[in-house]
Amino acid sequence: MDFQLSEEQLEIQKWAHEFAEKEIRPVAAEYDESEEFPWPVLKKAAEAGLYGIDIYLQAQQDPTGLTLPIIAEEIFWGCAGIGLSLMGTGLPLSALAGVGTQEQLFEWAPKMFGTPEDPKLGAFAVTEPQAGSDVRSLRTRAKREGGEWVLNGQKTYITNGQYADVYIVVATVDPELGHRGQASFIIHKDDGGIKPGKKEKKLGIRASDTSEVLLEDCRIPIDRVLGGMDKLEAKLEKARKGESSGRQSAALRTFEMTRPAVAIQAVGIARAALEFATEYSKERQAFGVPISQHQSIQNHLADMAVEVEASRLLTYKAAWLAGSGQPFNKAEGSMSKLKAGETAVKVTEMAVQILGGAGYIKDFPVEKWYRDSKIYTIFEGTSEIQRMVIARALLS
Ligand SMILES: Cc1cc2nc3c(=O)[nH]c(=O)nc-3n(C[C@H](O)[C@H](O)[C@H](O)COP(=O)(O)OP(=O)(O)OC[C@H]3O[C@@H](n4cnc5c(N)ncnc54)[C@H](O)[C@@H]3O)c2cc1C
């Protein structure tokens, strides 16, 4: 066991940090206020090589699984809303890479990212108005008509939903089979029958787009089902016979594999708040001394530091399990997401407390980090759902 990052990993960390410091932090408040999508930052990231398929290919070569988490911590240290705009396409890419055929991966991954001159986005659309945590209750239907699939339904709260070129949409093929009757489909924005709906206004991560996606007689070729027709038919056949599939549905597996990648985003926000509060406490005077000399403030800072460190270690372990292809026997992916998400909320709240009134106003970035952190106990599985998954792994 070695806790030392390699030379290469340290270099990548420095590179991502410099980008976050120069290109993200200075515009974070502006995008938070306007809620516009940060296209200029995405373009700069694509030109720098931080956004695009190549960075994911490079990360795949790292057997420790830490390349992407190292990058993400720095980017989200810069701003979580902009960070999600830069890394949200990783989610549909994971579904494509995890469940799609090689042909599908080679054809569609480049279309999700575009080029540095003309970057594109991808979106992973599972959630519906009546089905968030309860993914078994999806109502979006995919019906086969000759050589085509026809999709109808409404997706909600979809990251990049407004602007994506490529959507991975989870829909029900056979409602009688519950979640085992679901499949994922690759849809291009120009296929017709798919369009973005309402763009949501949010508490935090406001630079990131969260929108409805509407499907109305969306017709796509039969081979756009993720993994291909043979795999789908074999899966449905097994489910109809009541045989165990021996594996989770595509959507659930994608969520489990991507949880450490989301956890590290929360670590980035929490670290930003810890660093800021620490520096502030050395400057702010109260009762004739810097507040850092008051025992209560020291206790807050110590607790924050312990939580950030523990969250990162748990996340690194889960990322290492994913990167080295090992199973998540104890639901370590869910553990990392639960711990880091709750840590981000706790640590940013403590940072607001340490700054006092200054923590509550927009002249300082701490109130924004507090707002940004809350989503990490909600999306990619709520804290309640993570606990359920962990308990299930313990009790099975
Ligand atoms: C900013 C943002 C971005 C998002 N991005 C995406 C995206 O890109 N793609 C996508 O598909 N979705 C996305 N989502 C949706 C997100 O994943 C869901 O909001 C989340 O899974 C929770 O579902 P829900 O909102 O329907 O809450 P509900 O499922 O209605 O949950 C409400 C409450 O009930 C609790 N609860 C529900 N079931 C149980 C249970 N069995 N046991 C205990 N407690 C339970 C929950 O924990 C929660 O506290 C996003 C959401 C937001 C806000």
The ligand as an ORCA input file, in Angstrom:
! r2SCAN-3c Opt
* xyz 0 1
  C     -29.055     19.495     -9.973
  C     -29.535     18.114    -10.296
  C     -28.902     17.392    -11.310
  C     -29.362     16.116    -11.647
  N     -28.795     15.444    -12.709
  C     -29.374     14.283    -13.139
  C     -28.943     13.652    -14.348
  O     -28.014     14.115    -15.026
  N     -29.588     12.520    -14.759
  C     -30.612     11.977    -14.044
  O     -31.154     10.962    -14.480
  N     -31.038     12.546    -12.876
  C     -30.450     13.681    -12.422
  N     -30.904     14.289    -11.259
  C     -31.980     13.662    -10.502
  C     -31.493     13.093     -9.177
  O     -30.694     11.952     -9.395
  C     -32.747     12.800     -8.330
  O     -33.296     14.056     -7.953
  C     -32.417     11.986     -7.097
  O     -32.082     10.677     -7.470
  C     -33.579     11.922     -6.110
  O     -34.761     11.595     -6.741
  P     -36.086     12.479     -6.502
  O     -35.699     13.887     -6.719
  O     -37.185     11.923     -7.309
  O     -36.390     12.304     -4.965
  P     -37.313     11.148     -4.347
  O     -36.900      9.835     -4.870
  O     -38.734     11.556     -4.483
  O     -36.910     11.223     -2.824
  C     -37.516     12.106     -1.875
  C     -37.001     11.718     -0.488
  O     -37.420     10.380     -0.165
  C     -36.294      9.599      0.152
  N     -36.502      8.214     -0.289
  C     -36.973      7.791     -1.495
  N     -37.016      6.447     -1.528
  C     -36.545      6.022     -0.333
  C     -36.326      4.729      0.245
  N     -36.576      3.614     -0.419
  N     -35.821      4.677      1.501
  C     -35.546      5.813      2.188
  N     -35.734      7.045      1.697
  C     -36.224      7.147      0.468
  C     -35.130     10.254     -0.577
  O     -33.878      9.891     -0.021
  C     -35.469     11.720     -0.405
  O     -35.053     12.154      0.849
  C     -30.429     15.543    -10.900
  C     -31.044     16.270     -9.872
  C     -30.627     17.552     -9.574
  C     -31.349     18.314     -8.498
*
